[in-house]
Amino acid sequence: MAMAFKMATTGMWVTDECKTSFMEMKWKKVHRFIVFKIDEASRLVTVDKVGGPDEGYDELAASLPPDDCRYAVFDFDFVTTDNCKKSKIFFIAWSPSASRIREKMLYATSKEGLRRALEGIHYDMQATDPTEMGMDVIKDRAK
């Protein structure tokens, strides 16, 4: 398995699939969102779920487990007050209150390495429950 990027602080590796899926989302617009997870046994950050171009925020929110940490990137398309179409990519660190402490620490220390491997992220969000990453929060940040 080819490795793309090693995160020095945690010894985790970001797989090529993570970077390839992100580039497809960013440039080809074939994905609306990507959910990443850490496999502790293999020490890899892998793609957990990919949302198609017709899927939206609701599908992203539904794909985040209520008791497990994840990372997600979401491609948010909107129209400005000047009637210009824009797209902003959000990085979401999902760390629900019900997840284990060890898992929260692992995801917190690995976050910056993954974020560096995915070039072109506009906004960074941390969420412990769905209200902290709601569509109203995303719209407000994208202005």
Backbone as JSON, one array per atom type, in Angstrom:
{
  "sequence": "MAMAFKMATTGMWVTDECKTSFMEMKWKKVHRFIVFKIDEASRLVTVDKVGGPDEGYDELAASLPPDDCRYAVFDFDFVTTDNCKKSKIFFIAWSPSASRIREKMLYATSKEGLRRALEGIHYDMQATDPTEMGMDVIKDRAK",
  "N": [[0.85, -1.18, 0.0], [0.64, 2.13, -0.92], [1.92, 4.97, 0.69], [1.04, 8.3, 1.5], [1.66, 10.47, 3.17], [3.29, 11.04, 6.17], [2.32, 11.6, 9.46], [4.09, 13.21, 11.7], [3.83, 13.74, 14.5], [2.08, 11.83, 15.57], [2.68, 9.46, 14.37], [0.99, 8.44, 12.5], [-0.23, 7.52, 9.25], [-1.29, 9.04, 6.25], [-3.32, 7.83, 3.78], [-2.89, 7.36, 0.2], [-5.35, 7.27, -1.03], [-6.92, 9.02, 0.48], [-5.87, 11.57, -0.2], [-6.24, 11.51, -2.99], [-9.05, 11.23, -3.24], [-9.81, 13.64, -2.06], [-8.71, 15.51, -3.88], [-10.21, 14.88, -6.14], [-12.7, 15.7, -5.25], [-12.23, 18.44, -4.87], [-11.32, 19.45, -7.41], [-12.64, 18.07, -9.55], [-15.22, 17.88, -8.71], [-16.67, 15.56, -8.07], [-17.4, 14.51, -5.69], [-19.32, 15.4, -2.81], [-18.79, 15.38, -0.14], [-16.33, 14.01, 2.14], [-15.62, 11.52, 4.46], [-13.3, 10.75, 6.92], [-11.43, 8.26, 8.71], [-9.5, 7.01, 11.5], [-7.56, 4.18, 11.54], [-6.57, 2.44, 14.1], [-5.11, 0.06, 14.43], [-3.63, -0.37, 12.04], [-2.47, 2.06, 11.87], [-3.28, 4.05, 10.08], [-4.78, 6.77, 8.31], [-7.79, 6.66, 6.79], [-10.22, 6.61, 4.07], [-13.54, 6.77, 4.99], [-16.19, 7.21, 4.18], [-17.71, 8.38, 1.19], [-19.42, 11.05, -0.21], [-21.64, 11.43, -2.86], [-21.99, 13.72, -5.72], [-24.61, 14.66, -5.68], [-25.43, 14.42, -3.12], [-25.87, 15.96, 0.11], [-25.47, 18.27, 2.87], [-27.07, 17.09, 4.89], [-26.77, 14.33, 4.49], [-24.07, 14.09, 5.01], [-23.99, 14.8, 7.77], [-25.52, 12.69, 8.77], [-23.81, 10.58, 8.33], [-21.84, 10.72, 10.21], [-20.76, 9.12, 13.08], [-22.48, 8.76, 16.27], [-20.95, 8.16, 18.5], [-18.25, 7.98, 17.93], [-15.15, 9.3, 16.83], [-14.35, 11.31, 13.96], [-12.98, 12.67, 10.9], [-13.96, 15.13, 8.55], [-14.5, 16.46, 5.26], [-16.17, 19.01, 3.58], [-17.71, 20.2, 0.72], [-18.93, 23.18, 0.11], [-21.25, 24.83, -1.76], [-22.34, 28.02, -2.79], [-24.16, 31.12, -3.35], [-23.1, 34.4, -3.64], [-23.87, 37.7, -2.28], [-23.48, 39.35, -4.4], [-24.31, 37.87, -6.49], [-22.6, 35.84, -7.35], [-21.33, 32.62, -8.03], [-19.87, 30.51, -5.69], [-17.51, 28.33, -4.03], [-16.61, 26.72, -1.09], [-14.38, 24.9, 0.94], [-14.8, 22.99, 3.77], [-13.18, 21.82, 6.68], [-13.89, 19.45, 9.02], [-13.58, 18.51, 12.32], [-14.77, 15.96, 13.97], [-15.79, 15.15, 17.1], [-17.5, 13.64, 19.15], [-19.19, 13.89, 22.35], [-19.73, 11.39, 23.46], [-17.71, 9.71, 22.65], [-14.67, 7.76, 23.2], [-12.09, 8.77, 25.5], [-9.39, 8.27, 24.84], [-9.59, 7.99, 22.07], [-10.47, 10.55, 21.34], [-8.19, 12.03, 22.01], [-6.31, 10.93, 20.23], [-7.39, 11.65, 17.72], [-7.35, 14.43, 17.99], [-4.6, 15.0, 18.14], [-3.74, 14.12, 15.67], [-4.97, 15.63, 13.79], [-3.87, 18.04, 12.56], [-1.87, 17.08, 10.87], [-3.3, 15.62, 8.89], [-4.81, 17.69, 7.87], [-2.82, 19.3, 6.73], [-2.0, 17.6, 4.69], [-4.13, 17.69, 2.98], [-4.5, 19.92, 0.75], [-5.89, 23.11, 0.27], [-8.06, 23.69, 1.86], [-10.54, 25.78, 3.17], [-11.91, 26.56, 5.55], [-11.9, 25.7, 9.02], [-13.37, 23.58, 11.35], [-14.46, 22.57, 14.6], [-16.35, 20.1, 16.12], [-18.58, 18.86, 18.58], [-21.12, 18.11, 18.82], [-24.03, 17.91, 16.64], [-25.14, 20.52, 16.39], [-23.04, 22.31, 16.5], [-21.9, 22.24, 14.04], [-23.81, 22.88, 12.23], [-25.85, 23.64, 9.31], [-26.47, 26.33, 9.31], [-24.3, 27.43, 10.7], [-22.22, 26.84, 8.95], [-23.01, 28.3, 6.66], [-22.85, 30.89, 7.74], [-20.09, 31.11, 8.27], [-19.06, 31.0, 5.7], [-19.54, 33.39, 4.41]],
  "CA": [[0.0, 0.0, 0.0], [1.44, 3.35, -1.01], [1.61, 5.96, 1.71], [1.19, 9.63, 0.95], [2.17, 11.5, 4.07], [3.35, 10.58, 7.55], [2.11, 12.64, 10.46], [5.19, 12.99, 12.62], [3.49, 13.8, 15.92], [1.37, 10.65, 16.04], [3.12, 8.28, 13.66], [-0.08, 8.0, 11.61], [-0.01, 7.73, 7.82], [-2.46, 9.39, 5.44], [-3.24, 7.02, 2.57], [-3.04, 8.05, -1.09], [-6.78, 7.36, -1.31], [-7.41, 10.24, 1.12], [-5.48, 12.71, -1.01], [-6.87, 11.39, -4.31], [-10.48, 11.54, -3.08], [-9.93, 15.07, -1.8], [-8.45, 16.23, -5.13], [-11.39, 14.67, -6.99], [-13.76, 16.58, -4.73], [-11.84, 19.83, -5.06], [-11.18, 19.87, -8.8], [-13.6, 17.46, -10.47], [-16.55, 18.0, -8.1], [-17.37, 14.28, -8.11], [-17.84, 14.2, -4.32], [-19.77, 16.56, -2.04], [-18.08, 15.31, 1.14], [-15.54, 12.81, 2.42], [-15.44, 11.26, 5.89], [-12.06, 10.0, 7.16], [-11.3, 7.67, 10.05], [-8.19, 6.47, 11.84], [-7.5, 2.76, 11.88], [-5.49, 2.38, 15.09], [-4.3, -1.14, 14.26], [-2.68, -0.2, 10.94], [-1.94, 3.42, 12.0], [-3.58, 4.74, 8.83], [-5.99, 7.58, 8.13], [-8.4, 6.13, 5.57], [-11.52, 7.14, 3.68], [-14.62, 6.0, 5.58], [-17.39, 7.36, 3.33], [-17.65, 9.44, 0.19], [-20.75, 11.47, -0.62], [-21.73, 11.78, -4.28], [-22.23, 15.14, -6.01], [-26.01, 15.02, -5.4], [-25.67, 14.35, -1.68], [-25.65, 17.26, 0.73], [-25.09, 18.38, 4.27], [-27.83, 16.14, 5.72], [-26.13, 13.02, 4.35], [-22.8, 14.17, 5.75], [-24.29, 14.76, 9.2], [-26.0, 11.34, 9.09], [-22.73, 9.61, 8.22], [-20.94, 10.85, 11.36], [-21.27, 8.29, 14.18], [-22.74, 9.52, 17.49], [-20.04, 7.79, 19.58], [-16.94, 7.76, 17.35], [-14.55, 10.49, 16.21], [-14.07, 11.27, 12.52], [-12.7, 13.93, 10.21], [-14.75, 15.24, 7.32], [-14.38, 17.65, 4.44], [-17.46, 19.28, 2.95], [-17.63, 21.2, -0.33], [-20.15, 23.98, 0.23], [-21.5, 25.76, -2.86], [-23.29, 29.06, -2.43], [-24.19, 32.3, -4.2], [-22.83, 35.59, -2.84], [-24.84, 38.79, -2.44], [-23.22, 39.91, -5.73], [-24.8, 36.87, -7.42], [-21.47, 35.05, -7.84], [-21.27, 31.27, -7.5], [-18.61, 30.22, -5.0], [-17.4, 27.05, -3.36], [-15.64, 26.73, 0.0], [-14.2, 23.58, 1.52], [-14.74, 22.99, 5.24], [-12.6, 20.67, 7.37], [-14.62, 19.28, 10.27], [-13.07, 17.53, 13.27], [-15.94, 15.47, 14.71], [-15.37, 14.5, 18.33], [-18.69, 13.67, 20.02], [-18.99, 13.69, 23.79], [-19.85, 9.97, 23.81], [-16.55, 8.92, 22.2], [-13.68, 7.46, 24.23], [-11.07, 9.79, 25.73], [-8.21, 7.91, 24.05], [-9.9, 8.29, 20.67], [-10.48, 12.01, 21.21], [-6.81, 12.49, 22.03], [-5.68, 10.49, 18.99], [-7.88, 12.49, 16.63], [-6.89, 15.81, 18.21], [-3.17, 15.13, 17.82], [-3.51, 13.77, 14.26], [-5.74, 16.55, 12.94], [-3.07, 18.99, 11.78], [-1.17, 16.34, 9.82], [-4.24, 15.36, 7.81], [-5.17, 18.98, 7.29], [-1.7, 19.72, 5.88], [-1.96, 16.72, 3.52], [-5.25, 18.07, 2.11], [-4.27, 21.33, 0.42], [-7.01, 23.83, -0.32], [-9.17, 23.82, 2.81], [-10.79, 27.19, 3.47], [-12.35, 26.79, 6.93], [-11.67, 24.63, 9.96], [-14.4, 23.54, 12.39], [-14.42, 21.51, 15.6], [-17.72, 19.88, 16.56], [-18.82, 17.76, 19.51], [-22.5, 17.71, 18.55], [-24.46, 18.42, 15.33], [-25.46, 21.95, 16.36], [-21.81, 23.08, 16.33], [-21.51, 22.2, 12.64], [-25.04, 22.97, 11.48], [-25.8, 24.36, 8.04], [-26.47, 27.77, 9.61], [-22.93, 27.77, 11.08], [-21.43, 26.78, 7.71], [-23.39, 29.47, 5.85], [-22.32, 32.09, 8.38], [-18.63, 31.15, 8.1], [-18.7, 31.1, 4.27], [-19.82, 34.74, 3.89]],
  "C": [[0.9, 1.24, 0.0], [0.98, 4.35, 0.04], [1.88, 7.34, 1.15], [1.93, 10.57, 1.89], [2.17, 10.95, 5.49], [3.19, 11.77, 8.48], [3.07, 12.38, 11.6], [4.77, 12.92, 14.09], [2.82, 12.53, 16.43], [1.84, 9.37, 15.39], [2.06, 7.7, 12.74], [0.3, 8.31, 10.16], [-1.34, 8.09, 7.16], [-2.32, 8.63, 4.13], [-3.39, 7.89, 1.32], [-4.51, 8.23, -1.43], [-7.39, 8.62, -0.7], [-7.12, 11.46, 0.24], [-6.16, 12.69, -2.38], [-8.35, 11.75, -4.24], [-10.69, 13.03, -2.86], [-9.71, 15.87, -3.09], [-9.61, 16.06, -6.11], [-12.54, 15.55, -6.55], [-13.47, 18.03, -5.07], [-11.88, 20.26, -6.53], [-12.25, 19.31, -9.73], [-15.04, 17.54, -9.99], [-17.36, 16.7, -8.19], [-17.84, 13.82, -6.73], [-18.32, 15.5, -3.67], [-19.06, 16.58, -0.69], [-17.3, 14.01, 1.23], [-15.4, 12.71, 3.93], [-14.2, 10.36, 6.03], [-12.09, 9.41, 8.56], [-9.88, 7.17, 10.24], [-8.35, 5.01, 12.2], [-6.3, 2.59, 12.81], [-4.57, 1.18, 14.88], [-3.23, -0.95, 13.18], [-2.01, 1.18, 10.97], [-2.1, 4.22, 10.71], [-4.81, 5.62, 8.97], [-6.55, 7.15, 6.78], [-9.73, 6.82, 5.28], [-12.59, 6.21, 4.24], [-15.86, 6.04, 4.7], [-17.18, 8.53, 2.39], [-19.07, 9.76, -0.23], [-20.73, 11.93, -2.07], [-22.07, 13.25, -4.48], [-23.66, 15.6, -5.71], [-26.36, 14.94, -3.92], [-25.33, 15.7, -1.06], [-25.26, 17.16, 2.19], [-25.79, 17.33, 5.14], [-27.22, 14.74, 5.66], [-24.78, 12.99, 5.07], [-23.06, 14.03, 7.25], [-24.75, 13.36, 9.62], [-24.88, 10.3, 9.07], [-21.71, 9.71, 9.36], [-21.51, 10.08, 12.54], [-21.45, 9.1, 15.47], [-21.75, 9.24, 18.62], [-18.62, 7.49, 19.1], [-16.43, 9.04, 16.71], [-14.33, 10.24, 14.72], [-13.57, 12.64, 12.09], [-13.59, 13.94, 8.99], [-14.36, 16.51, 6.58], [-15.68, 17.78, 3.67], [-17.29, 20.42, 1.96], [-18.96, 21.95, -0.37], [-20.23, 24.98, -0.91], [-22.55, 26.76, -2.43], [-23.19, 30.22, -3.43], [-24.03, 33.52, -3.3], [-23.93, 36.64, -3.06], [-24.67, 39.49, -3.79], [-23.62, 38.96, -6.84], [-23.67, 36.09, -8.1], [-21.51, 33.66, -7.21], [-19.89, 31.03, -6.91], [-18.68, 28.85, -4.35], [-16.32, 27.17, -2.29], [-15.59, 25.33, 0.6], [-13.98, 23.71, 3.03], [-14.1, 21.7, 5.72], [-13.29, 20.59, 8.73], [-13.96, 18.18, 11.1], [-14.24, 17.15, 14.17], [-15.47, 14.67, 15.91], [-16.53, 14.53, 19.33], [-18.38, 13.35, 21.47], [-18.99, 12.23, 24.19], [-18.65, 9.14, 23.38], [-15.54, 8.75, 23.34], [-12.63, 8.56, 24.33], [-9.83, 9.52, 24.88], [-8.41, 8.28, 22.58], [-9.9, 9.8, 20.42], [-9.06, 12.56, 21.16], [-6.09, 12.13, 20.73], [-6.11, 11.38, 17.83], [-7.41, 13.94, 16.78], [-5.43, 15.98, 17.81], [-2.86, 14.82, 16.36], [-4.13, 14.76, 13.3], [-4.87, 17.41, 12.02], [-2.32, 18.3, 10.65], [-2.07, 16.05, 8.63], [-4.59, 16.66, 7.1], [-4.08, 19.5, 6.36], [-1.64, 18.88, 4.6], [-3.05, 17.08, 2.51], [-5.15, 19.57, 1.82], [-5.5, 21.95, -0.22], [-8.22, 23.94, 0.57], [-9.31, 25.28, 3.19], [-11.1, 27.45, 4.94], [-12.19, 25.52, 7.75], [-12.73, 24.7, 11.05], [-14.15, 22.36, 13.32], [-15.85, 21.33, 16.09], [-17.81, 18.68, 17.5], [-20.28, 17.3, 19.44], [-22.96, 18.39, 17.26], [-24.75, 19.92, 15.28], [-24.22, 22.82, 16.13], [-21.31, 23.08, 14.9], [-22.73, 22.26, 11.73], [-24.89, 23.79, 10.2], [-25.81, 25.87, 8.27], [-25.07, 28.25, 9.99], [-22.05, 27.81, 9.83], [-21.74, 27.98, 6.84], [-22.81, 30.77, 6.43], [-20.81, 32.21, 8.18], [-18.22, 31.42, 6.65], [-18.91, 32.5, 3.7], [-18.59, 35.48, 3.48]]
}
